[in-house]
Amino acid sequence: MACASSTNVQPISRKPELKQIMVQGEHVKAVTEYLIARGIQVQWIEVMNRTGGKKTQTGKRTPV
């Protein structure tokens, strides 16, 4: 097992043929490496920090 976290998989509202995976927790590196190892292209991975800890980080999109 790479990590333990709360995860949600659902269709993207604008493009229901695509899926959105939402992972809760501090596992950006582990989840990104896992997805890439299974053939997901890095440009399809978007990381958002919505913890609200630092105002400068809330909702900020971080390229992987």
C-alpha positions as CSV (number, residue, x, y, z in Angstrom):
1,M,0.0,0.0,0.0
2,A,1.4,3.4,-0.9
3,C,-0.8,5.5,1.4
4,A,-4.1,5.6,3.2
5,S,-6.6,8.4,2.6
6,S,-10.1,9.3,1.9
7,T,-10.7,9.2,-1.9
8,N,-13.7,10.0,-4.2
9,V,-14.0,9.1,-7.9
10,Q,-16.7,10.8,-9.9
11,P,-17.5,11.9,-13.5
12,I,-16.5,15.4,-14.5
13,S,-19.7,17.5,-14.9
14,R,-18.6,19.1,-18.2
15,K,-17.3,15.8,-19.6
16,P,-19.0,12.8,-18.0
17,E,-16.8,10.4,-20.0
18,L,-13.9,11.6,-17.9
19,K,-13.3,10.8,-14.2
20,Q,-12.1,13.1,-11.4
21,I,-10.3,11.6,-8.5
22,M,-10.2,13.6,-5.3
23,V,-7.8,12.5,-2.5
24,Q,-8.0,13.9,1.0
25,G,-4.7,14.0,2.9
26,E,-1.0,14.8,2.6
27,H,-0.2,12.3,-0.1
28,V,0.4,14.4,-3.2
29,K,3.7,12.8,-4.1
30,A,2.6,9.2,-3.4
31,V,-0.6,9.5,-5.3
32,T,1.0,11.3,-8.2
33,E,3.7,8.6,-8.5
34,Y,1.1,5.9,-8.3
35,L,-1.0,7.4,-11.1
36,I,2.0,8.0,-13.4
37,A,3.2,4.4,-12.9
38,R,-0.2,3.2,-14.1
39,G,-0.1,5.3,-17.3
40,I,-1.8,8.5,-16.3
41,Q,-0.1,11.4,-18.1
42,V,1.3,14.1,-15.8
43,Q,-0.5,16.9,-17.6
44,W,-3.8,15.2,-16.5
45,I,-2.9,15.5,-12.8
46,E,-3.9,18.7,-11.0
47,V,-3.1,19.4,-7.4
48,M,-5.2,21.8,-5.3
49,N,-4.6,22.6,-1.7
50,R,-7.9,23.4,0.0
51,T,-6.9,23.0,3.6
52,G,-7.4,26.7,4.4
53,G,-4.2,26.6,6.6
54,K,-2.5,29.5,4.8
55,K,-4.5,32.0,2.8
56,T,-1.9,32.1,0.1
57,Q,-2.3,28.4,-0.5
58,T,-6.1,28.0,-0.3
59,G,-7.4,26.8,-3.7
60,K,-4.0,27.4,-5.3
61,R,-3.4,25.1,-8.3
62,T,0.1,23.5,-8.1
63,P,1.4,21.9,-11.3
64,V,2.9,18.5,-10.7
